[in-house]
């Protein structure tokens, strides 16, 4: 698959310096590609997709990785190709980064990457906080791109540069060096990573790079949690049936919902809970460490109680069918799994004699 950029990415080069690989403070290796099974190319041809399978990427808990593919700035370009120059196993040996074999010399030596490597990380255990991207490479000759650069796409948004480009001044030395791009970006769902080196300073960028290491560093956040006690259509009191993702129906004609957002950190929490599709009455959030009814809840009042209440927060009045609360961190500990649910009055709904109801429940694990 080819990608077409609406905006060409161009950077100014920085000082000629190689950065040694060393984890950024507090960071983990989120993904590391294993090049040991790569075979030396025997022809100057495009790689067979994918250039590296996802199984060759070792990932941290809470992260999955896609295949690595070769992509192009313009859909008609031929793209990256293997090169036989100083070919060796256990590495990728690729050329046509800044420039393309179908656009000679129009795309050469213009500090715009034309063909690149791409892969995507998916968050499965909370937000991905990216802090460093690193490549381990050496330039085969003066025609190889000097400037090591990266772009990213966060949660399906626009492509943006990550970190500062770094120049590799060495050629033909057969010595691999690490080149790092540092920054701070958070992705809640997906993070596409693109290695996009380009030509600079008198070289045309079409020559081959030897690559035998590529890593992604950062942390995986605790995440905003997940809903439970609403995974199916449950039979509610008086044989009313709830909709998936909602609590038992109230006098608005639908069931309440619950949604967590932000980072549940004890030190600096931005975590909040919002209950919606409520009658304009009053209610309160309750908290407990244990789920009830095997996470399906037990019939209580006009709804289902889904946790063992151990803490009740101060009452709130509903405005336009919605209520939000934050500052839950004062009643939780780092590493603790906690459950939350919204209890609310529904005095016109007395089928079961209760006049009150519940949202589904929300489970979250608190971080430091």
C-alpha positions as CSV (number, residue, x, y, z in Angstrom):
1,X,0.0,0.0,0.0
2,X,1.3,3.5,-0.9
3,X,0.6,6.7,1.1
4,X,0.3,10.2,-0.4
5,X,1.2,13.1,1.9
6,X,-0.7,16.3,1.6
7,X,2.2,18.2,3.0
8,X,5.8,17.4,2.2
9,X,7.9,17.0,5.4
10,X,11.1,19.1,5.5
11,X,13.5,19.7,8.4
12,X,16.6,21.7,8.9
13,X,19.6,19.4,9.8
14,X,21.2,19.7,13.2
15,X,24.9,19.3,14.2
16,X,26.8,16.3,12.8
17,X,26.6,14.0,15.8
18,X,25.7,10.4,16.6
19,X,23.8,9.7,19.8
20,X,24.7,6.6,21.8
21,X,21.7,4.3,22.6
22,X,20.7,4.6,26.3
23,X,17.2,4.4,27.6
24,X,15.5,7.7,28.5
25,X,14.9,8.1,32.2
26,X,12.0,6.0,33.4
27,X,11.3,4.6,29.9
28,X,10.9,1.0,28.8
29,X,11.6,-0.6,25.4
30,X,8.1,-0.7,24.0
31,X,9.2,-2.5,20.7
32,X,12.5,-3.9,19.5
33,X,12.9,-5.4,16.0
34,X,15.0,-8.5,15.6
35,X,17.0,-8.5,12.3
36,X,18.9,-11.7,12.9
37,X,16.9,-13.7,10.4
38,X,17.3,-11.3,7.5
39,X,19.0,-12.8,4.5
40,X,21.5,-10.9,2.4
41,X,19.8,-9.6,-0.8
42,X,20.9,-11.3,-4.1
43,X,19.2,-8.8,-6.4
44,X,18.4,-5.1,-6.5
45,X,14.6,-5.6,-6.2
46,X,11.8,-4.3,-3.9
47,X,11.2,-6.2,-0.7
48,X,8.4,-8.8,-0.7
49,X,5.7,-7.4,1.7
50,X,6.0,-7.2,4.6
51,X,9.6,-6.3,4.8
52,X,9.5,-7.7,8.4
53,X,6.7,-9.7,10.0
54,X,5.2,-8.5,13.3
55,X,6.5,-11.7,14.9
56,X,10.0,-10.2,14.7
57,X,9.1,-7.4,17.0
58,X,9.4,-7.9,20.7
59,X,6.9,-5.7,22.5
60,X,6.2,-4.6,26.1
61,X,3.1,-5.7,28.0
62,X,0.2,-3.5,26.9
63,X,1.5,-3.0,23.3
64,X,1.1,-4.9,20.1
65,X,3.0,-4.3,16.8
66,X,2.0,-4.6,13.2
67,X,4.2,-5.8,10.3
68,X,6.9,-3.5,9.1
69,X,6.2,-2.3,5.5
70,X,7.9,-0.1,2.9
71,X,5.8,2.9,1.8
72,X,6.1,5.8,-0.5
73,X,5.3,9.5,-0.5
74,X,3.8,9.3,-4.0
75,X,1.7,6.4,-5.0
76,X,3.3,5.8,-8.4
77,X,6.9,5.5,-6.9
78,X,8.6,2.2,-7.1
79,X,9.7,2.5,-3.5
80,X,12.6,1.2,-1.4
81,X,14.7,-1.6,-3.0
82,X,17.3,-4.1,-1.6
83,X,20.8,-3.3,-2.6
84,X,23.7,-5.8,-3.1
85,X,26.4,-3.3,-2.1
86,X,28.3,-4.9,0.8
87,X,25.3,-7.2,1.4
88,X,25.3,-9.2,4.6
89,X,22.9,-11.3,6.6
90,X,21.1,-10.1,9.8
91,X,20.4,-6.6,8.4
92,X,18.2,-4.7,6.0
93,X,20.2,-3.2,3.1
94,X,17.9,-0.7,1.4
95,X,18.2,2.2,-1.0
96,X,16.1,4.9,-2.7
97,X,15.2,6.8,0.4
98,X,15.4,10.4,-0.9
99,X,14.6,9.9,-4.5
100,X,12.9,7.2,-6.5
101,X,14.0,5.1,-9.5
102,X,11.0,6.3,-11.4
103,X,11.7,10.0,-10.8
104,X,15.4,10.5,-11.8
105,X,16.6,13.1,-11.0
106,X,13.5,15.1,-10.1
107,X,13.2,13.8,-6.5
108,X,16.9,13.7,-5.7
109,X,18.8,15.8,-3.2
110,X,15.8,17.9,-2.1
111,X,15.8,17.1,1.7
112,X,12.4,15.4,1.3
113,X,12.1,11.7,2.1
114,X,10.3,9.8,-0.7
115,X,10.3,6.2,0.5
116,X,10.3,4.9,4.1
117,X,9.7,2.1,6.6
118,X,6.4,2.1,8.6
119,X,4.9,0.1,11.4
120,X,2.1,0.7,14.0
121,X,1.9,0.1,17.7
122,X,-1.5,-0.5,19.2
123,X,-2.2,0.3,22.9
124,X,-3.9,-2.6,24.7
125,X,-3.0,-1.7,28.3
126,X,-3.4,2.0,28.5
127,X,-2.0,5.0,26.6
128,X,1.4,4.8,25.0
129,X,3.8,7.5,26.0
130,X,6.6,7.7,23.4
131,X,9.9,9.2,24.4
132,X,12.5,7.9,22.0
133,X,12.9,6.3,18.6
134,X,16.3,4.7,17.7
135,X,17.9,3.3,14.5
136,X,21.2,1.3,14.3
137,X,22.7,1.8,10.9
138,X,25.7,2.6,8.7
139,X,25.8,4.4,5.4
140,X,27.2,2.4,2.5
141,X,28.6,5.4,0.7
142,X,28.3,9.1,0.0
143,X,25.1,8.6,-1.9
144,X,23.2,7.3,1.1
145,X,21.0,9.7,3.1
146,X,22.9,11.5,5.8
147,X,19.9,12.7,7.9
148,X,18.1,10.2,10.2
149,X,14.6,11.4,10.8
150,X,11.2,10.1,12.0
151,X,7.6,11.0,11.7
152,X,4.6,9.7,13.6
153,X,0.8,9.5,13.3
154,X,-1.0,9.5,16.7
155,X,-4.5,8.0,16.9
156,X,-5.0,8.3,13.2
157,X,-4.3,12.0,13.1
158,X,-1.9,14.1,10.9
159,X,1.6,13.0,10.2
160,X,4.1,15.1,12.3
161,X,7.9,15.0,12.8
162,X,9.1,13.3,16.0
163,X,12.3,14.7,17.7
164,X,15.1,16.4,15.9
165,X,16.8,14.9,12.8
166,X,20.4,13.7,13.3
167,X,23.2,13.7,10.8
168,X,25.4,10.7,10.2
169,X,28.7,12.1,8.8
170,X,30.3,8.7,8.2
171,X,30.3,6.5,5.1
172,X,31.7,3.1,4.2
173,X,33.0,2.5,7.6
174,X,31.1,-0.8,8.2
175,X,30.4,0.5,11.8
176,X,26.9,0.5,13.0
177,X,25.9,3.5,15.2
178,X,22.8,4.4,17.1
179,X,20.9,7.5,16.2
180,X,18.1,8.7,18.5
181,X,15.1,11.0,18.2
182,X,13.7,12.2,21.6
183,X,10.4,13.7,22.4
184,X,7.2,13.2,24.3
185,X,3.9,12.1,22.7
186,X,1.0,10.2,24.0
187,X,-1.2,7.9,21.9
188,X,-4.4,6.5,23.3
189,X,-5.1,3.9,20.7
190,X,-2.6,3.7,17.8
191,X,0.9,5.1,17.0
192,X,2.2,4.7,13.5
193,X,6.0,5.2,13.3
194,X,7.8,6.1,10.1
195,X,11.6,6.1,9.6
196,X,12.1,8.8,6.9
197,X,15.9,9.6,6.3
198,X,16.7,12.0,3.6
199,X,19.5,13.6,1.6
200,X,21.4,16.7,2.7
201,X,24.6,18.7,2.3
202,X,25.6,17.6,-1.2
203,X,24.5,13.9,-1.2
204,X,21.5,12.7,-3.1
205,X,20.0,10.3,-0.6
206,X,19.4,7.5,-3.0
207,X,22.2,5.1,-1.8
208,X,21.8,2.3,0.6
209,X,21.6,2.2,4.4
210,X,22.5,-1.0,6.4
211,X,20.1,-1.4,9.4
212,X,20.3,-4.0,12.1
213,X,18.5,-2.4,15.0
214,X,15.3,-0.4,15.5
215,X,13.7,0.3,18.9
216,X,10.9,2.3,20.4
217,X,11.1,3.6,24.0
218,X,8.5,5.0,26.4
219,X,5.9,3.8,28.9
220,X,2.5,2.3,28.8
221,X,0.0,4.2,31.0
222,X,-2.4,2.7,33.4
223,X,-5.2,3.6,31.0
224,X,-8.6,5.0,31.7
225,X,-10.0,1.5,32.5
226,X,-13.0,-0.4,31.1
227,X,-16.7,-0.8,31.5
228,X,-18.3,-4.0,32.9
229,X,-21.8,-5.1,33.9
230,X,-23.1,-4.1,30.5
231,X,-21.5,-6.6,28.1
232,X,-24.9,-8.2,27.3
233,X,-28.6,-7.5,27.4
234,X,-29.5,-8.3,31.0
235,X,-32.9,-9.1,32.4
236,X,-33.6,-6.2,34.8
237,X,-36.2,-6.1,37.6
238,X,-39.8,-6.5,36.4
239,X,-38.4,-8.4,33.3
240,X,-37.2,-5.3,31.6
241,X,-34.2,-5.9,29.3
242,X,-31.2,-3.5,29.2
243,X,-29.4,-2.6,26.0
244,X,-25.7,-3.6,25.6
245,X,-23.5,-0.8,27.1
246,X,-26.3,0.6,29.3
247,X,-27.7,0.0,32.7
248,X,-31.3,-1.0,33.2
249,X,-33.8,1.4,31.6
250,X,-34.9,4.5,33.5
251,X,-37.7,7.0,33.0
252,X,-35.9,8.6,30.1
253,X,-36.5,5.4,28.1
254,X,-32.9,4.3,28.0
255,X,-30.3,3.0,30.5
256,X,-27.5,5.1,32.1
257,X,-24.0,4.9,30.7
258,X,-20.6,5.4,32.3
259,X,-17.3,6.4,30.8
260,X,-13.8,6.9,32.3
261,X,-11.3,9.3,30.8
262,X,-7.8,10.6,31.5
263,X,-4.8,9.1,33.3
264,X,-5.5,7.4,36.7
265,X,-2.3,8.4,38.4
266,X,-2.1,8.8,42.2
267,X,0.5,11.6,41.9
268,X,-1.2,13.7,39.3
269,X,-4.5,12.2,38.3
270,X,-6.5,13.5,35.3
271,X,-8.9,10.6,35.6
272,X,-12.7,11.3,35.7
273,X,-15.9,9.4,35.4
274,X,-19.0,10.6,33.5
275,X,-22.5,9.1,33.8
276,X,-25.0,10.0,31.2
277,X,-28.5,9.2,29.9
278,X,-29.8,10.1,33.4
279,X,-33.1,11.6,34.6
280,X,-32.6,15.1,36.0
281,X,-32.5,14.0,39.6
282,X,-29.6,13.4,42.0
283,X,-27.2,10.6,42.7
284,X,-23.7,9.7,43.7
285,X,-20.7,7.6,42.7
286,X,-19.9,4.5,44.8
287,X,-16.6,2.7,44.9
288,X,-15.5,-0.9,45.8
289,X,-12.7,-3.3,45.3
290,X,-14.9,-6.3,44.5
291,X,-17.3,-6.9,41.6
292,X,-20.7,-8.5,42.4
293,X,-22.5,-11.4,40.6
294,X,-19.4,-12.5,38.7
295,X,-19.2,-8.9,37.2
296,X,-22.8,-9.2,36.0
297,X,-24.2,-7.5,39.1
298,X,-27.2,-8.4,41.3
299,X,-30.7,-7.0,40.8
300,X,-31.3,-4.1,43.3
301,X,-34.0,-1.4,43.1
302,X,-34.7,-0.8,39.4
303,X,-31.3,-1.8,38.2
304,X,-28.2,-3.9,38.9
305,X,-25.6,-3.3,41.6
306,X,-22.3,-4.4,40.2
307,X,-19.8,-3.8,43.1
308,X,-19.6,-4.1,46.8
309,X,-19.8,-0.4,47.9
310,X,-17.1,0.6,50.3
311,X,-17.0,4.3,49.6
312,X,-19.7,6.8,48.8
313,X,-18.9,10.1,47.2
314,X,-20.9,13.3,47.9
315,X,-24.2,13.6,46.1
316,X,-24.4,15.4,42.8
317,X,-27.4,16.8,40.8
318,X,-27.8,15.8,37.3
319,X,-27.6,18.5,34.6
320,X,-29.0,17.7,31.1
321,X,-28.8,14.0,31.9
322,X,-25.1,14.0,32.6
323,X,-22.8,14.1,35.7
324,X,-19.0,14.1,36.0
325,X,-16.7,13.6,38.9
326,X,-12.9,13.6,39.3
327,X,-10.4,13.4,42.2
328,X,-10.9,9.7,42.9
329,X,-7.2,9.2,43.6
330,X,-7.4,10.2,47.3
331,X,-9.2,6.9,48.0
332,X,-7.1,4.5,46.0
333,X,-3.5,3.2,46.1
334,X,-1.0,2.7,43.2
335,X,-1.4,-0.8,41.7
336,X,-4.9,-1.1,43.1
337,X,-7.8,-2.3,40.9
338,X,-10.9,-0.3,41.8
339,X,-14.6,-0.4,40.7
340,X,-17.0,2.5,40.3
341,X,-20.7,2.9,39.6
342,X,-23.2,5.7,39.6
343,X,-26.3,5.3,41.8
344,X,-29.2,7.7,41.1
345,X,-32.7,8.5,42.1
346,X,-35.5,7.7,39.6
347,X,-38.6,8.2,41.7
348,X,-41.1,7.8,38.9
349,X,-39.7,4.3,38.2
350,X,-41.1,2.1,40.9
351,X,-41.7,-1.2,39.2
352,X,-39.6,-3.0,41.8
353,X,-40.5,-0.6,44.6
354,X,-37.1,1.0,44.7
355,X,-37.3,4.3,42.8
356,X,-33.5,4.3,42.2
357,X,-31.2,2.8,39.5
358,X,-27.6,2.3,38.6
359,X,-25.2,2.9,35.7
360,X,-23.0,0.1,34.5
361,X,-19.7,-0.2,36.4
362,X,-16.2,0.9,35.6
363,X,-13.0,-0.8,36.5
364,X,-9.6,0.9,36.6
365,X,-6.1,0.1,37.8
366,X,-4.4,3.1,39.5
367,X,-0.8,4.0,38.7
368,X,1.8,5.8,40.7
